[in-house]
Amino acid sequence: MAEQNADDFLDSLADMEAEEFGEKEPTEEELEADELEVMRAERDEFKDRFLRALADAENSRKRADKDRREAENYGGSKLARDMLPVYDNLVRAVEAAGGDDEKASDALIEGVELTLKELTHVFKKYGIEPILPQIGDRFDPQEHQAMFEAPLPGTKQGEIIQVSATGFMIHDRLLRPAQVGVSSNPG
């Protein structure tokens, strides 16, 4: 019993010292309130992380969808660009085939025209459209490439005076500009 009285005495002495120096052991309610506040802070942090992760996932999905659409629309650009000289040669062959031997040239022209028609059909299938400037049209640097400039009487500066090669668009992008000659006459 003397031990218990000594322990009680020491406990009360510690309480008096704590009160005197402003140190007081927190009560059970205070401990629970502090623990609750810590839990709320953790909850808010986890909620913020969750919302950010959700937003990141949505952005990744949108970016992947955009990349897929671009690959679908423009993935064949290199192939299409490589096929453009074939188109040019077929056009030149049709233009040059108007020779003297009518039967041979008619058959050649018909075969080349059918080939050109099929190539044009394939281009259309993949969203490739020709840019067909006409003589007298205004030069547009967004669609045309000036191969030369020359003064030509009866024309205005910036008018197309010759078309050397057809240009092409793939969907809304320039694949190859039309190659043209441009008048340099002063306005």
C-alpha positions as CSV (number, residue, x, y, z in Angstrom):
1,M,0.0,0.0,0.0
2,A,2.9,2.3,0.7
3,E,4.0,1.7,-2.9
4,Q,0.6,2.7,-4.2
5,N,0.7,5.9,-2.2
6,A,4.2,6.7,-3.5
7,D,3.0,6.1,-7.1
8,D,-0.1,8.3,-6.6
9,F,2.1,11.0,-5.0
10,L,4.6,10.9,-8.0
11,D,1.7,11.0,-10.5
12,S,0.1,14.1,-8.8
13,L,3.6,15.7,-8.6
14,A,4.1,15.1,-12.4
15,D,0.6,16.6,-13.0
16,M,1.5,19.7,-10.9
17,E,4.8,20.2,-12.8
18,A,3.0,19.8,-16.1
19,E,0.4,22.4,-15.1
20,E,3.1,24.7,-13.8
21,F,5.2,24.5,-17.0
22,G,2.2,24.4,-19.4
23,E,2.8,20.8,-20.3
24,K,-0.3,18.7,-20.0
25,E,-0.9,15.2,-21.3
26,P,-3.6,15.3,-24.0
27,T,-6.9,13.8,-23.0
28,E,-8.4,10.9,-24.9
29,E,-10.9,13.1,-26.7
30,E,-8.0,15.4,-27.8
31,L,-6.1,12.4,-29.1
32,E,-9.2,11.2,-31.0
33,A,-9.7,14.7,-32.5
34,D,-6.1,14.9,-33.6
35,E,-6.3,11.4,-35.1
36,L,-9.5,12.3,-36.9
37,E,-7.9,15.4,-38.3
38,V,-4.9,13.4,-39.6
39,M,-7.4,10.9,-41.2
40,R,-9.3,13.7,-42.9
41,A,-6.0,15.2,-44.3
42,E,-5.0,11.8,-45.6
43,R,-8.5,11.3,-47.2
44,D,-8.2,14.7,-48.9
45,E,-4.8,13.9,-50.2
46,F,-5.9,10.5,-51.5
47,K,-9.0,12.1,-53.1
48,D,-6.8,14.7,-54.8
49,R,-4.4,11.9,-56.1
50,F,-7.4,9.9,-57.3
51,L,-8.9,12.9,-59.2
52,R,-5.5,13.7,-60.8
53,A,-5.0,10.1,-61.8
54,L,-8.5,10.1,-63.3
55,A,-7.7,13.3,-65.3
56,D,-4.4,11.8,-66.4
57,A,-6.1,8.7,-67.6
58,E,-8.7,10.7,-69.5
59,N,-6.0,12.9,-71.1
60,S,-4.1,9.7,-72.1
61,R,-7.2,8.3,-73.7
62,K,-7.9,11.5,-75.7
63,R,-4.2,11.7,-76.8
64,A,-4.2,8.0,-77.9
65,D,-7.5,8.5,-79.8
66,K,-6.0,11.6,-81.6
67,D,-2.8,9.7,-82.4
68,R,-4.8,6.8,-83.8
69,R,-6.9,9.1,-86.0
70,E,-3.7,10.9,-87.3
71,A,-2.0,7.5,-88.0
72,E,-5.2,6.4,-89.8
73,N,-5.4,9.6,-91.9
74,Y,-1.7,10.3,-92.5
75,G,0.1,7.0,-92.0
76,G,0.2,6.4,-95.8
77,S,1.8,9.8,-96.6
78,K,5.2,8.3,-97.4
79,L,3.7,5.7,-99.8
80,A,1.5,8.3,-101.4
81,R,4.4,10.7,-101.9
82,D,6.4,7.9,-103.5
83,M,3.5,7.2,-105.9
84,L,3.3,10.8,-107.1
85,P,6.0,10.4,-109.8
86,V,4.1,7.5,-111.2
87,Y,1.1,9.8,-111.5
88,D,3.3,12.4,-113.3
89,N,4.7,9.9,-115.7
90,L,1.2,8.6,-116.6
91,V,0.0,12.1,-117.3
92,R,3.1,12.8,-119.5
93,A,2.5,9.4,-121.4
94,V,-1.1,10.4,-122.1
95,E,0.0,13.8,-123.3
96,A,2.8,12.4,-125.5
97,A,0.9,9.5,-127.0
98,G,-1.1,11.7,-129.4
99,G,1.3,10.6,-132.2
100,D,0.7,9.6,-135.8
101,D,-0.1,5.9,-135.6
102,E,-3.7,6.1,-134.5
103,K,-4.5,2.5,-133.7
104,A,-1.3,2.0,-131.6
105,S,-1.6,5.3,-129.9
106,D,-5.3,4.8,-129.3
107,A,-4.6,1.5,-127.5
108,L,-1.7,3.1,-125.6
109,I,-3.8,6.1,-124.6
110,E,-6.7,3.9,-123.5
111,G,-4.5,1.7,-121.3
112,V,-2.7,4.6,-119.7
113,E,-5.9,6.4,-119.1
114,L,-7.4,3.4,-117.4
115,T,-4.3,3.1,-115.3
116,L,-4.4,6.8,-114.4
117,K,-8.1,6.4,-113.6
118,E,-7.4,3.5,-111.2
119,L,-4.6,5.4,-109.6
120,T,-6.8,8.4,-109.1
121,H,-9.5,6.1,-107.5
122,V,-6.9,4.7,-105.1
123,F,-5.8,8.3,-104.2
124,K,-9.4,9.3,-103.5
125,K,-9.9,6.2,-101.3
126,Y,-7.0,7.4,-99.1
127,G,-8.0,11.0,-99.0
128,I,-5.5,12.2,-101.6
129,E,-6.9,15.0,-103.8
130,P,-5.2,16.8,-106.6
131,I,-4.5,20.5,-106.6
132,L,-5.2,21.6,-110.2
133,P,-4.3,25.2,-110.8
134,Q,-5.2,26.8,-114.1
135,I,-3.3,29.3,-116.2
136,G,-4.5,32.8,-115.1
137,D,-5.2,31.7,-111.5
138,R,-3.5,33.7,-108.7
139,F,-0.3,32.2,-107.2
140,D,-1.0,30.8,-103.7
141,P,2.1,29.9,-101.7
142,Q,0.0,27.6,-99.5
143,E,-0.7,25.3,-102.5
144,H,1.8,26.3,-105.2
145,Q,5.5,26.2,-105.6
146,A,6.9,28.8,-108.1
147,M,9.4,27.0,-110.3
148,F,10.3,30.2,-112.2
149,E,9.1,33.8,-112.7
150,A,9.0,35.4,-116.2
151,P,7.5,38.5,-117.6
152,L,4.6,37.6,-119.9
153,P,2.7,40.3,-121.8
154,G,-1.0,40.5,-121.0
155,T,-0.6,39.0,-117.5
156,K,-0.5,40.5,-114.0
157,Q,2.2,39.9,-111.5
158,G,1.5,36.8,-109.4
159,E,-0.6,35.1,-112.1
160,I,0.1,31.5,-113.0
161,I,1.4,31.3,-116.5
162,Q,2.4,27.6,-116.7
163,V,1.6,24.4,-114.7
164,S,4.5,22.0,-114.5
165,A,3.1,19.4,-112.1
166,T,-0.1,18.8,-110.2
167,G,-0.1,19.3,-106.5
168,F,-1.8,17.0,-103.9
169,M,-3.5,17.3,-100.5
170,I,-3.9,14.4,-98.1
171,H,-7.1,15.2,-96.2
172,D,-6.3,18.7,-94.9
173,R,-2.5,18.6,-95.3
174,L,-0.3,19.5,-98.2
175,L,1.4,16.5,-99.7
176,R,3.1,18.2,-102.6
177,P,2.5,21.8,-103.9
178,A,1.6,22.3,-107.5
179,Q,4.7,23.3,-109.5
180,V,3.9,26.5,-111.5
181,G,5.5,29.3,-113.4
182,V,4.5,32.8,-112.3
183,S,4.3,36.1,-114.1
184,S,6.6,38.8,-113.0
185,N,5.0,41.6,-114.9
186,P,4.7,44.8,-112.7
187,G,1.1,45.3,-111.5
